[in-house]
Amino acid sequence: MPAGRLAKLAVIAAIAAATHGLYGNVDVAKGVLVGLPAVPGVLAGTALQQRLSGRAVSLMFSVLLVVIAIELLVE
């Protein structure tokens, strides 16, 4: 995805979060609780993705989707 699209997406997300914040729908503490641990995961995932072929990443994602589908069916 080009950087311009990502920047637009970030702006839209920030405006949406601010709007929901004005309505009192944002719990900042819970957002930080989820967001802070996500940063190392994103960095590690990005580093791993850059070292693997596109086919390997697609295969891993496909396996993840199948595992989640099976988990949903079992519940």
PDB file as gemmi writes it, atoms N, CA and C in Angstrom:
CRYST1    1.000    1.000    1.000  90.00  90.00  90.00 P 1                      
ATOM      1  N   MET A   1       0.856  -1.173   0.000  1.00  0.00           N  
ATOM      2  CA  MET A   1       0.000   0.000   0.000  1.00  0.00           C  
ATOM      3  C   MET A   1       0.900   1.234   0.000  1.00  0.00           C  
ATOM      4  N   PRO A   2       0.677   2.156  -0.923  1.00  0.00           N  
ATOM      5  CA  PRO A   2       1.500   3.367  -0.973  1.00  0.00           C  
ATOM      6  C   PRO A   2       1.367   4.193   0.302  1.00  0.00           C  
ATOM      7  N   ALA A   3       2.430   4.957   0.597  1.00  0.00           N  
ATOM      8  CA  ALA A   3       2.459   5.749   1.831  1.00  0.00           C  
ATOM      9  C   ALA A   3       1.324   6.762   1.890  1.00  0.00           C  
ATOM     10  N   GLY A   4       0.936   7.313   0.742  1.00  0.00           N  
ATOM     11  CA  GLY A   4      -0.153   8.287   0.723  1.00  0.00           C  
ATOM     12  C   GLY A   4      -1.458   7.702   1.222  1.00  0.00           C  
ATOM     13  N   ARG A   5      -1.735   6.474   0.814  1.00  0.00           N  
ATOM     14  CA  ARG A   5      -2.963   5.815   1.276  1.00  0.00           C  
ATOM     15  C   ARG A   5      -2.905   5.541   2.771  1.00  0.00           C  
ATOM     16  N   LEU A   6      -1.736   5.144   3.245  1.00  0.00           N  
ATOM     17  CA  LEU A   6      -1.596   4.888   4.680  1.00  0.00           C  
ATOM     18  C   LEU A   6      -1.786   6.169   5.473  1.00  0.00           C  
ATOM     19  N   ALA A   7      -1.262   7.276   4.961  1.00  0.00           N  
ATOM     20  CA  ALA A   7      -1.421   8.555   5.647  1.00  0.00           C  
ATOM     21  C   ALA A   7      -2.890   8.948   5.698  1.00  0.00           C  
ATOM     22  N   LYS A   8      -3.609   8.753   4.597  1.00  0.00           N  
ATOM     23  CA  LYS A   8      -5.040   9.060   4.576  1.00  0.00           C  
ATOM     24  C   LYS A   8      -5.787   8.199   5.590  1.00  0.00           C  
ATOM     25  N   LEU A   9      -5.424   6.928   5.649  1.00  0.00           N  
ATOM     26  CA  LEU A   9      -6.068   6.015   6.576  1.00  0.00           C  
ATOM     27  C   LEU A   9      -5.819   6.443   8.022  1.00  0.00           C  
ATOM     28  N   ALA A  10      -4.594   6.876   8.320  1.00  0.00           N  
ATOM     29  CA  ALA A  10      -4.265   7.328   9.672  1.00  0.00           C  
ATOM     30  C   ALA A  10      -5.065   8.570  10.043  1.00  0.00           C  
ATOM     31  N   VAL A  11      -5.219   9.482   9.104  1.00  0.00           N  
ATOM     32  CA  VAL A  11      -5.999  10.701   9.361  1.00  0.00           C  
ATOM     33  C   VAL A  11      -7.461  10.352   9.619  1.00  0.00           C  
ATOM     34  N   ILE A  12      -8.013   9.482   8.791  1.00  0.00           N  
ATOM     35  CA  ILE A  12      -9.416   9.082   8.967  1.00  0.00           C  
ATOM     36  C   ILE A  12      -9.606   8.395  10.319  1.00  0.00           C  
ATOM     37  N   ALA A  13      -8.678   7.514  10.693  1.00  0.00           N  
ATOM     38  CA  ALA A  13      -8.775   6.816  11.981  1.00  0.00           C  
ATOM     39  C   ALA A  13      -8.675   7.801  13.145  1.00  0.00           C  
ATOM     40  N   ALA A  14      -7.786   8.785  13.020  1.00  0.00           N  
ATOM     41  CA  ALA A  14      -7.629   9.776  14.091  1.00  0.00           C  
ATOM     42  C   ALA A  14      -8.900  10.619  14.235  1.00  0.00           C  
ATOM     43  N   ILE A  15      -9.488  11.018  13.117  1.00  0.00           N  
ATOM     44  CA  ILE A  15     -10.729  11.807  13.169  1.00  0.00           C  
ATOM     45  C   ILE A  15     -11.854  10.975  13.786  1.00  0.00           C  
ATOM     46  N   ALA A  16     -11.948   9.706  13.387  1.00  0.00           N  
ATOM     47  CA  ALA A  16     -12.986   8.834  13.940  1.00  0.00           C  
ATOM     48  C   ALA A  16     -12.793   8.640  15.442  1.00  0.00           C  
ATOM     49  N   ALA A  17     -11.554   8.422  15.864  1.00  0.00           N  
ATOM     50  CA  ALA A  17     -11.282   8.241  17.298  1.00  0.00           C  
ATOM     51  C   ALA A  17     -11.616   9.517  18.075  1.00  0.00           C  
ATOM     52  N   ALA A  18     -11.254  10.659  17.522  1.00  0.00           N  
ATOM     53  CA  ALA A  18     -11.551  11.927  18.196  1.00  0.00           C  
ATOM     54  C   ALA A  18     -13.061  12.142  18.300  1.00  0.00           C  
ATOM     55  N   THR A  19     -13.772  11.837  17.232  1.00  0.00           N  
ATOM     56  CA  THR A  19     -15.225  11.998  17.243  1.00  0.00           C  
ATOM     57  C   THR A  19     -15.861  11.085  18.288  1.00  0.00           C  
ATOM     58  N   HIS A  20     -15.427   9.838  18.328  1.00  0.00           N  
ATOM     59  CA  HIS A  20     -15.964   8.918  19.339  1.00  0.00           C  
ATOM     60  C   HIS A  20     -15.549   9.363  20.739  1.00  0.00           C  
ATOM     61  N   GLY A  21     -14.372   9.946  20.861  1.00  0.00           N  
ATOM     62  CA  GLY A  21     -13.936  10.476  22.148  1.00  0.00           C  
ATOM     63  C   GLY A  21     -14.846  11.579  22.646  1.00  0.00           C  
ATOM     64  N   LEU A  22     -15.292  12.433  21.729  1.00  0.00           N  
ATOM     65  CA  LEU A  22     -16.223  13.507  22.103  1.00  0.00           C  
ATOM     66  C   LEU A  22     -17.543  12.949  22.615  1.00  0.00           C  
ATOM     67  N   TYR A  23     -17.947  11.801  22.100  1.00  0.00           N  
ATOM     68  CA  TYR A  23     -19.187  11.160  22.561  1.00  0.00           C  
ATOM     69  C   TYR A  23     -18.968  10.300  23.812  1.00  0.00           C  
ATOM     70  N   GLY A  24     -17.732  10.202  24.267  1.00  0.00           N  
ATOM     71  CA  GLY A  24     -17.435   9.426  25.466  1.00  0.00           C  
ATOM     72  C   GLY A  24     -17.310   7.935  25.213  1.00  0.00           C  
ATOM     73  N   ASN A  25     -17.075   7.556  23.963  1.00  0.00           N  
ATOM     74  CA  ASN A  25     -16.992   6.139  23.614  1.00  0.00           C  
ATOM     75  C   ASN A  25     -15.572   5.588  23.609  1.00  0.00           C  
ATOM     76  N   VAL A  26     -14.608   6.364  24.072  1.00  0.00           N  
ATOM     77  CA  VAL A  26     -13.211   5.930  24.009  1.00  0.00           C  
ATOM     78  C   VAL A  26     -12.686   5.734  25.423  1.00  0.00           C  
ATOM     79  N   ASP A  27     -12.150   4.560  25.682  1.00  0.00           N  
ATOM     80  CA  ASP A  27     -11.499   4.270  26.956  1.00  0.00           C  
ATOM     81  C   ASP A  27      -9.999   4.252  26.693  1.00  0.00           C  
ATOM     82  N   VAL A  28      -9.341   5.360  26.974  1.00  0.00           N  
ATOM     83  CA  VAL A  28      -7.924   5.537  26.643  1.00  0.00           C  
ATOM     84  C   VAL A  28      -7.064   4.496  27.358  1.00  0.00           C  
ATOM     85  N   ALA A  29      -7.368   4.204  28.597  1.00  0.00           N  
ATOM     86  CA  ALA A  29      -6.564   3.242  29.354  1.00  0.00           C  
ATOM     87  C   ALA A  29      -6.582   1.868  28.693  1.00  0.00           C  
ATOM     88  N   LYS A  30      -7.759   1.432  28.246  1.00  0.00           N  
ATOM     89  CA  LYS A  30      -7.844   0.134  27.575  1.00  0.00           C  
ATOM     90  C   LYS A  30      -7.160   0.175  26.215  1.00  0.00           C  
ATOM     91  N   GLY A  31      -7.238   1.300  25.538  1.00  0.00           N  
ATOM     92  CA  GLY A  31      -6.557   1.454  24.262  1.00  0.00           C  
ATOM     93  C   GLY A  31      -5.049   1.348  24.411  1.00  0.00           C  
ATOM     94  N   VAL A  32      -4.522   1.977  25.447  1.00  0.00           N  
ATOM     95  CA  VAL A  32      -3.081   1.897  25.710  1.00  0.00           C  
ATOM     96  C   VAL A  32      -2.712   0.473  26.107  1.00  0.00           C  
ATOM     97  N   LEU A  33      -3.571  -0.182  26.894  1.00  0.00           N  
ATOM     98  CA  LEU A  33      -3.322  -1.556  27.330  1.00  0.00           C  
ATOM     99  C   LEU A  33      -3.228  -2.503  26.133  1.00  0.00           C  
ATOM    100  N   VAL A  34      -4.000  -2.250  25.092  1.00  0.00           N  
ATOM    101  CA  VAL A  34      -3.965  -3.077  23.889  1.00  0.00           C  
ATOM    102  C   VAL A  34      -2.850  -2.604  22.951  1.00  0.00           C  
ATOM    103  N   GLY A  35      -2.694  -1.305  22.821  1.00  0.00           N  
ATOM    104  CA  GLY A  35      -1.779  -0.736  21.840  1.00  0.00           C  
ATOM    105  C   GLY A  35      -0.307  -0.904  22.164  1.00  0.00           C  
ATOM    106  N   LEU A  36       0.065  -0.720  23.410  1.00  0.00           N  
ATOM    107  CA  LEU A  36       1.493  -0.799  23.749  1.00  0.00           C  
ATOM    108  C   LEU A  36       2.104  -2.177  23.496  1.00  0.00           C  
ATOM    109  N   PRO A  37       1.465  -3.262  23.909  1.00  0.00           N  
ATOM    110  CA  PRO A  37       2.041  -4.572  23.597  1.00  0.00           C  
ATOM    111  C   PRO A  37       2.001  -4.891  22.099  1.00  0.00           C  
ATOM    112  N   ALA A  38       1.118  -4.235  21.365  1.00  0.00           N  
ATOM    113  CA  ALA A  38       1.011  -4.510  19.928  1.00  0.00           C  
ATOM    114  C   ALA A  38       2.224  -3.989  19.163  1.00  0.00           C  
ATOM    115  N   VAL A  39       2.858  -2.938  19.645  1.00  0.00           N  
ATOM    116  CA  VAL A  39       3.980  -2.332  18.916  1.00  0.00           C  
ATOM    117  C   VAL A  39       5.126  -3.321  18.711  1.00  0.00           C  
ATOM    118  N   PRO A  40       5.612  -4.010  19.748  1.00  0.00           N  
ATOM    119  CA  PRO A  40       6.680  -4.990  19.504  1.00  0.00           C  
ATOM    120  C   PRO A  40       6.238  -6.117  18.567  1.00  0.00           C  
ATOM    121  N   GLY A  41       4.971  -6.517  18.674  1.00  0.00           N  
ATOM    122  CA  GLY A  41       4.461  -7.555  17.782  1.00  0.00           C  
ATOM    123  C   GLY A  41       4.458  -7.107  16.330  1.00  0.00           C  
ATOM    124  N   VAL A  42       4.073  -5.877  16.098  1.00  0.00           N  
ATOM    125  CA  VAL A  42       4.073  -5.333  14.735  1.00  0.00           C  
ATOM    126  C   VAL A  42       5.495  -5.252  14.205  1.00  0.00           C  
ATOM    127  N   LEU A  43       6.409  -4.780  15.027  1.00  0.00           N  
ATOM    128  CA  LEU A  43       7.809  -4.676  14.593  1.00  0.00           C  
ATOM    129  C   LEU A  43       8.401  -6.053  14.288  1.00  0.00           C  
ATOM    130  N   ALA A  44       8.137  -7.026  15.148  1.00  0.00           N  
ATOM    131  CA  ALA A  44       8.645  -8.382  14.921  1.00  0.00           C  
ATOM    132  C   ALA A  44       8.010  -9.003  13.686  1.00  0.00           C  
ATOM    133  N   GLY A  45       6.701  -8.814  13.524  1.00  0.00           N  
ATOM    134  CA  GLY A  45       6.009  -9.355  12.364  1.00  0.00           C  
ATOM    135  C   GLY A  45       6.497  -8.739  11.065  1.00  0.00           C  
ATOM    136  N   THR A  46       6.749  -7.446  11.079  1.00  0.00           N  
ATOM    137  CA  THR A  46       7.263  -6.771   9.891  1.00  0.00           C  
ATOM    138  C   THR A  46       8.655  -7.268   9.539  1.00  0.00           C  
ATOM    139  N   ALA A  47       9.491  -7.414  10.543  1.00  0.00           N  
ATOM    140  CA  ALA A  47      10.850  -7.921  10.290  1.00  0.00           C  
ATOM    141  C   ALA A  47      10.806  -9.340   9.730  1.00  0.00           C  
ATOM    142  N   LEU A  48       9.926 -10.175  10.269  1.00  0.00           N  
ATOM    143  CA  LEU A  48       9.793 -11.549   9.782  1.00  0.00           C  
ATOM    144  C   LEU A  48       9.253 -11.566   8.351  1.00  0.00           C  
ATOM    145  N   GLN A  49       8.250 -10.741   8.096  1.00  0.00           N  
ATOM    146  CA  GLN A  49       7.630 -10.701   6.764  1.00  0.00           C  
ATOM    147  C   GLN A  49       8.632 -10.276   5.698  1.00  0.00           C  
ATOM    148  N   GLN A  50       9.545  -9.395   6.037  1.00  0.00           N  
ATOM    149  CA  GLN A  50      10.539  -8.929   5.065  1.00  0.00           C  
ATOM    150  C   GLN A  50      11.573 -10.001   4.741  1.00  0.00           C  
ATOM    151  N   ARG A  51      11.704 -10.986   5.610  1.00  0.00           N  
ATOM    152  CA  ARG A  51      12.688 -12.047   5.389  1.00  0.00           C  
ATOM    153  C   ARG A  51      12.087 -13.264   4.685  1.00  0.00           C  
ATOM    154  N   LEU A  52      10.770 -13.310   4.565  1.00  0.00           N  
ATOM    155  CA  LEU A  52      10.099 -14.447   3.942  1.00  0.00           C  
ATOM    156  C   LEU A  52       9.595 -14.082   2.551  1.00  0.00           C  
ATOM    157  N   SER A  53       9.410 -15.087   1.739  1.00  0.00           N  
ATOM    158  CA  SER A  53       8.843 -14.843   0.410  1.00  0.00           C  
ATOM    159  C   SER A  53       7.357 -14.529   0.538  1.00  0.00           C  
ATOM    160  N   GLY A  54       6.815 -13.893  -0.487  1.00  0.00           N  
ATOM    161  CA  GLY A  54       5.392 -13.578  -0.492  1.00  0.00           C  
ATOM    162  C   GLY A  54       4.546 -14.826  -0.407  1.00  0.00           C  
ATOM    163  N   ARG A  55       5.015 -15.876  -1.064  1.00  0.00           N  
ATOM    164  CA  ARG A  55       4.284 -17.149  -1.042  1.00  0.00           C  
ATOM    165  C   ARG A  55       4.243 -17.730   0.371  1.00  0.00           C  
ATOM    166  N   ALA A  56       5.360 -17.652   1.081  1.00  0.00           N  
ATOM    167  CA  ALA A  56       5.407 -18.184   2.449  1.00  0.00           C  
ATOM    168  C   ALA A  56       4.473 -17.401   3.370  1.00  0.00           C  
ATOM    169  N   VAL A  57       4.446 -16.078   3.211  1.00  0.00           N  
ATOM    170  CA  VAL A  57       3.560 -15.249   4.034  1.00  0.00           C  
ATOM    171  C   VAL A  57       2.103 -15.589   3.738  1.00  0.00           C  
ATOM    172  N   SER A  58       1.768 -15.737   2.455  1.00  0.00           N  
ATOM    173  CA  SER A  58       0.400 -16.099   2.071  1.00  0.00           C  
ATOM    174  C   SER A  58       0.011 -17.456   2.637  1.00  0.00           C  
ATOM    175  N   LEU A  59       0.921 -18.412   2.584  1.00  0.00           N  
ATOM    176  CA  LEU A  59       0.652 -19.745   3.114  1.00  0.00           C  
ATOM    177  C   LEU A  59       0.426 -19.695   4.624  1.00  0.00           C  
ATOM    178  N   MET A  60       1.267 -18.953   5.326  1.00  0.00           N  
ATOM    179  CA  MET A  60       1.113 -18.830   6.774  1.00  0.00           C  
ATOM    180  C   MET A  60      -0.228 -18.169   7.126  1.00  0.00           C  
ATOM    181  N   PHE A  61      -0.606 -17.152   6.360  1.00  0.00           N  
ATOM    182  CA  PHE A  61      -1.886 -16.477   6.600  1.00  0.00           C  
ATOM    183  C   PHE A  61      -3.051 -17.427   6.327  1.00  0.00           C  
ATOM    184  N   SER A  62      -2.929 -18.223   5.279  1.00  0.00           N  
ATOM    185  CA  SER A  62      -3.971 -19.198   4.953  1.00  0.00           C  
ATOM    186  C   SER A  62      -4.135 -20.218   6.074  1.00  0.00           C  
ATOM    187  N   VAL A  63      -3.029 -20.698   6.592  1.00  0.00           N  
ATOM    188  CA  VAL A  63      -3.080 -21.655   7.702  1.00  0.00           C  
ATOM    189  C   VAL A  63      -3.738 -21.015   8.921  1.00  0.00           C  
ATOM    190  N   LEU A  64      -3.385 -19.767   9.201  1.00  0.00           N  
ATOM    191  CA  LEU A  64      -3.998 -19.059  10.326  1.00  0.00           C  
ATOM    192  C   LEU A  64      -5.510 -18.962  10.153  1.00  0.00           C  
ATOM    193  N   LEU A  65      -5.963 -18.626   8.941  1.00  0.00           N  
ATOM    194  CA  LEU A  65      -7.402 -18.530   8.693  1.00  0.00           C  
ATOM    195  C   LEU A  65      -8.104 -19.871   8.873  1.00  0.00           C  
ATOM    196  N   VAL A  66      -7.477 -20.949   8.433  1.00  0.00           N  
ATOM    197  CA  VAL A  66      -8.070 -22.280   8.588  1.00  0.00           C  
ATOM    198  C   VAL A  66      -8.161 -22.653  10.068  1.00  0.00           C  
ATOM    199  N   VAL A  67      -7.112 -22.369  10.812  1.00  0.00           N  
ATOM    200  CA  VAL A  67      -7.113 -22.670  12.253  1.00  0.00           C  
ATOM    201  C   VAL A  67      -8.213 -21.898  12.951  1.00  0.00           C  
ATOM    202  N   ILE A  68      -8.377 -20.623  12.606  1.00  0.00           N  
ATOM    203  CA  ILE A  68      -9.425 -19.817  13.228  1.00  0.00           C  
ATOM    204  C   ILE A  68     -10.804 -20.328  12.841  1.00  0.00           C  
ATOM    205  N   ALA A  69     -10.978 -20.723  11.567  1.00  0.00           N  
ATOM    206  CA  ALA A  69     -12.263 -21.262  11.123  1.00  0.00           C  
ATOM    207  C   ALA A  69     -12.603 -22.539  11.883  1.00  0.00           C  
ATOM    208  N   ILE A  70     -11.627 -23.416  12.063  1.00  0.00           N  
ATOM    209  CA  ILE A  70     -11.863 -24.658  12.806  1.00  0.00           C  
ATOM    210  C   ILE A  70     -12.213 -24.345  14.252  1.00  0.00           C  
ATOM    211  N   GLU A  71     -11.501 -23.390  14.828  1.00  0.00           N  
ATOM    212  CA  GLU A  71     -11.775 -23.002  16.206  1.00  0.00           C  
ATOM    213  C   GLU A  71     -13.211 -22.465  16.345  1.00  0.00           C  
ATOM    214  N   LEU A  72     -13.647 -21.688  15.382  1.00  0.00           N  
ATOM    215  CA  LEU A  72     -15.021 -21.158  15.413  1.00  0.00           C  
ATOM    216  C   LEU A  72     -16.054 -22.263  15.261  1.00  0.00           C  
ATOM    217  N   LEU A  73     -15.751 -23.256  14.445  1.00  0.00           N  
ATOM    218  CA  LEU A  73     -16.684 -24.357  14.252  1.00  0.00           C  
ATOM    219  C   LEU A  73     -16.793 -25.238  15.493  1.00  0.00           C  
ATOM    220  N   VAL A  74     -15.695 -25.393  16.204  1.00  0.00           N  
ATOM    221  CA  VAL A  74     -15.666 -26.258  17.385  1.00  0.00           C  
ATOM    222  C   VAL A  74     -16.441 -25.641  18.545  1.00  0.00           C  
ATOM    223  N   GLU A  75     -16.436 -24.343  18.650  1.00  0.00           N  
ATOM    224  CA  GLU A  75     -17.116 -23.681  19.779  1.00  0.00           C  
ATOM    225  C   GLU A  75     -18.585 -23.887  19.777  1.00  0.00           C  
TER     226      GLU A  75                                                      
END                                                                             
